[in-house]
C-alpha cells in the first residue's frame, strides 16, 4: 500500500513508543510535532517529505527519523558544560532558513556564511550534539568558542572518494560523523584542492553528512554536480541547500544550474 502522511504518522508514533512524548498532528500543513514532557522540547516532522523518502528508500527511513528525534531530545537533556569540553566544540553548516534561536527564545551562536547558509556551533556528545546558545558565553567568549571549534574541525581527517565523469574529477566526503559538510570550512584543505585543480573548483553541501567537490573542466561538470546536489538534498536528514558554489581564494559564489546551462551571480 502506498504510504500517506496519515499512515506514516501512525508508523512513526508506534516506532517512537515513548510515554513521555506528546504528538500534535496538523493535517493542513502535513506536520507532526513531537514534544518531550521531560525536557519541554519539541521536534517538528514534515510528513510529506518523509513519505517521499520512504517511497524511494523503504521503511528504514523511519528508523533514521526515530534516531534523529531521540537524539535531539537526548541532546536537550545533556548537562555537559562547554568550558569542560573544549575539545568537543565544532562548527556545523545549516540552511539560512534554520532558526536563529531556540523555541524558548535563546539565540544560537552563529556566523554568517553565504546567502544560502549559516554557521552554527555545537558541543559534541558522541552520538549527537547540542547547538550552542548565548547562555554558553557566560563563561567562554563567543570568539573563543568559534576559534576553538575551527581548530577542532581542522584536526578531523578528510578521506576522499573519487570519480571521473566526462573529464571532471569528483570528490566525495562521507564519513557520517556529523561534520562532513563542515569540512568545507577547513581553509587549508580547500586551498589545497584549489591549488591542485585543473579547472574551477565547485562545492556543494546538500546535507550535513556529505561534502561534494568537483574540479570542473567543462559544462558536463556543472550539470552533474547540479543533479547530484539535488539527489543528496532529498535524502539527507538535515538538508542544507540545493545550490552549488564556485570556490575561489576563500570565496564562495553560488552557481544556478538550469538543465545544461550555467548561470552565475543571480
C-alpha positions in Angstrom: 0.0 0.0 0.0 1.3 3.4 -0.9 2.3 5.4 2.2 0.4 8.6 3.1 1.1 11.3 5.7 -1.6 9.6 7.8 -0.1 6.1 7.7 3.4 7.4 8.1 2.3 9.4 11.1 0.9 6.2 12.8 4.0 4.2 11.9 6.3 6.8 13.3 4.4 7.2 16.6 4.4 3.4 17.0 8.1 3.2 16.5 8.8 6.0 18.9 6.6 4.3 21.6 7.5 6.6 24.5 5.1 7.6 27.2 6.9 10.9 27.7 6.1 12.0 24.1 3.1 14.1 23.1 2.0 14.4 19.5 0.3 17.2 17.6 -0.7 16.5 14.0 -1.6 19.3 11.6 -3.1 17.8 8.5 -3.3 21.1 6.7 0.5 21.7 6.9 1.3 17.9 6.9 3.4 18.2 10.0 3.8 16.1 13.2 5.1 17.8 16.3 6.7 15.5 18.8 7.1 17.0 22.3 9.1 15.5 25.1 7.5 16.3 28.5 10.7 15.6 30.4 12.8 18.3 28.6 10.0 20.6 27.3 11.5 20.3 23.9 9.8 19.6 20.5 10.7 18.3 17.1 8.5 19.0 14.0 8.5 16.4 11.2 7.5 17.3 7.6 5.5 14.2 6.8 5.2 14.8 3.1 9.0 14.8 2.8 9.1 11.7 4.9 6.6 9.9 2.6 8.9 10.7 -0.4 11.9 9.3 1.3 10.0 6.1 2.3 8.8 5.6 -1.3 12.4 5.8 -2.5 14.4 4.2 0.3 11.9 2.0 2.1 10.8 1.9 5.7 14.4 2.0 7.0 13.9 5.8 6.6 11.6 5.6 9.6 14.4 4.2 11.8 16.6 7.1 10.8 13.8 9.5 11.7 13.3 7.9 15.1 17.1 8.2 15.7 17.0 11.9 14.7 14.1 12.6 17.1 15.5 10.7 20.1 19.0 12.1 19.6 17.5 15.6 19.6 15.9 15.0 22.9 19.0 13.4 24.4 21.0 16.5 23.4 18.5 18.7 25.2 18.8 16.6 28.4 22.6 16.7 28.4 24.2 18.9 31.0 27.9 18.9 29.8 29.5 22.3 30.3 31.2 23.9 27.3 34.2 25.1 29.4 34.9 21.5 30.5 34.8 20.0 27.0 36.7 22.4 24.7 37.9 19.6 22.5 34.3 18.7 21.7 33.3 22.0 20.1 32.7 22.1 16.3 31.1 24.2 13.7 28.1 22.9 11.6 26.6 24.4 8.4 22.9 24.9 8.3 20.4 26.5 5.8 19.9 30.2 6.2 16.3 29.4 6.9 17.3 27.4 10.0 16.0 29.1 13.3 18.2 31.7 14.9 17.0 30.9 18.4 15.6 28.0 20.4 11.9 27.6 21.0 12.4 29.3 24.3 13.9 32.3 22.6 17.5 31.8 23.4 19.7 33.0 20.5 22.1 30.4 18.9 25.8 31.3 18.4 26.1 31.9 14.7 28.4 33.2 12.0 27.3 34.5 8.6 28.5 32.3 5.7 26.6 32.7 2.4 23.2 33.9 1.4 22.1 30.3 1.5 24.0 29.0 4.5 24.9 29.9 8.1 27.4 28.5 10.6 26.3 27.3 14.0 28.4 25.8 16.8 27.8 22.6 18.7 29.0 20.6 21.7 29.7 17.0 20.5 28.2 14.3 22.8 29.1 11.2 21.0 26.0 10.0 19.0 24.5 13.5 18.9 25.4 17.2 19.7 23.9 20.3 21.2 23.6 23.6 19.4 25.3 26.3 21.5 23.4 29.4 22.6 24.3 32.7 24.1 23.9 31.1 27.5 27.1 29.2 26.8 29.0 32.5 26.5 28.6 33.3 30.2 32.0 31.5 30.9 33.6 31.4 27.4 33.7 34.4 25.0 32.0 33.9 21.6 35.2 34.3 19.7 36.9 31.7 21.8 34.1 29.2 21.1 34.2 29.9 17.4 38.0 29.7 17.1 38.3 26.5 19.2 35.5 24.9 17.1 37.5 25.5 13.9 40.7 24.3 15.5 38.9 21.0 16.4 37.4 20.7 13.0 40.8 21.0 11.3 42.1 18.0 13.2 39.5 15.7 11.5 40.7 13.6 8.7 39.2 14.2 5.2 39.0 10.9 3.3 38.1 11.5 -0.3 36.3 9.1 -2.6 36.9 10.0 -6.2 35.2 9.5 -9.6 35.6 10.9 -13.1 32.7 12.0 -15.3 33.5 13.4 -18.8 36.9 14.6 -17.7 35.6 16.2 -14.5 37.1 14.9 -11.3 34.5 14.4 -8.5 35.3 14.1 -4.8 33.0 12.9 -2.0 33.5 13.3 1.7 31.1 10.9 3.6 32.4 9.8 7.0 29.0 10.2 8.6 30.5 11.7 11.7 28.0 14.7 11.6 30.7 17.1 10.3 31.2 16.2 6.6 29.6 19.4 5.3 31.6 21.3 7.9 34.9 20.3 6.3 34.2 23.0 3.7 35.3 25.4 6.5 38.8 23.8 6.6 40.7 26.6 4.8 43.9 24.6 4.2 42.1 21.7 2.7 40.1 24.0 0.4 43.3 25.9 -0.6 45.0 22.6 -1.5 42.0 21.5 -3.6 42.1 24.7 -5.5 45.8 24.6 -6.0 45.7 21.1 -7.4 42.7 21.8 -9.7 42.9 21.8 -13.4 39.8 23.8 -13.8 37.2 25.5 -11.5 36.6 24.0 -8.0 32.8 23.8 -7.3 31.5 22.6 -4.0 28.1 21.6 -2.6 26.7 20.9 0.9 23.3 19.4 0.2 23.0 18.0 3.7 25.2 17.7 6.9 26.5 14.3 6.1 28.1 14.9 2.7 30.6 17.4 1.1 30.7 17.3 -2.7 33.6 18.8 -4.7 34.3 18.8 -8.4 37.2 20.0 -10.5 35.1 21.4 -13.4 36.8 21.4 -16.8 33.7 21.5 -19.0 29.9 22.1 -18.8 29.2 18.5 -18.0 30.8 19.0 -14.7 28.3 21.7 -13.7 25.4 19.6 -15.0 26.4 16.5 -13.0 27.1 18.4 -9.7 23.7 20.1 -10.1 21.9 16.7 -10.3 24.0 15.2 -7.5 23.3 18.1 -5.2 19.5 17.7 -5.7 19.6 14.0 -5.1 21.6 14.3 -1.9 19.5 17.2 -0.7 16.4 15.0 -0.9 17.9 12.1 1.0 19.6 13.9 3.9 18.3 14.0 7.5 19.4 17.7 7.8 19.1 19.3 4.4 21.2 22.5 3.8 21.0 23.8 0.3 20.4 22.7 -3.3 22.9 25.2 -4.6 26.5 24.5 -5.6 29.2 27.2 -5.2 32.3 28.1 -7.1 35.3 28.3 -4.8 38.0 30.9 -5.4 40.6 32.1 -2.9 38.3 31.5 0.1 35.2 33.0 -1.5 32.0 31.1 -2.5 29.9 32.2 -5.4 26.5 30.4 -5.9 26.0 28.7 -9.2 22.5 28.4 -10.5 22.3 25.4 -12.8 19.3 25.1 -15.2 19.4 22.0 -17.4 22.8 22.0 -19.0 23.2 25.8 -18.7 25.2 27.6 -16.0 24.1 31.0 -14.7 26.3 32.7 -12.2 25.7 35.7 -10.0 21.9 35.5 -10.0 
